[in-house]
């Protein structure tokens, strides 16, 4: 076992302990929560190590990094999640490797994703990114649509060929009424998920929580947590 493999194995074990403890505290079965490892800024070699350690869901937030990494790991049985703000000129590339886009936040993006999925003959899972710091009709500092905009996007996704509405995603906001109140933010997301599932029961994925706040997300009911630093270490500075 290489030093890096040992390091990642130890970090994964710690994260697994945290997830298991959070599930137990919330009286939820451990299998209800899926770990997505956010591999941004880290090399394909780390993705291969993680796969060998049992990881099957990985996430990236920049297409220019993700596309070559996904190509280098195309032989592995991985589910790739795109979690960053997505410009329409990157959609065709992202649809080539992503299984789920977690950052759908505007109608123009729905149209672009649908067109690209059709050309690629693929079905793409989509999460609506909810910005809890956004005013009605606006977008958040880190992308996302305001809660009032969820239904419009859901209706568009319902009608978009090649796209599948899987649920909702959020990032705990740094500003606004939920700043510093992660549990309250995730509870609000769960309320929105409940409303969405009332008419679209299959859209039951709730992606929330990262390295610092995964316990709050699991307590609120998240089905997927996105963990980077706690598994891979402190990220190198981007040049």
Beta strands, then each sheet from edge to edge (+ up, - down):
strand 1: 34-38
strand 2: 57-60
strand 3: 79-82
strand 4: 100-104
strand 5: 124-130
strand 6: 163-170
strand 7: 205-207
strand 8: 224-227
sheet 1: 7+ 6+ 5+ 4+ 3+ 2+ 1+ 8+
end
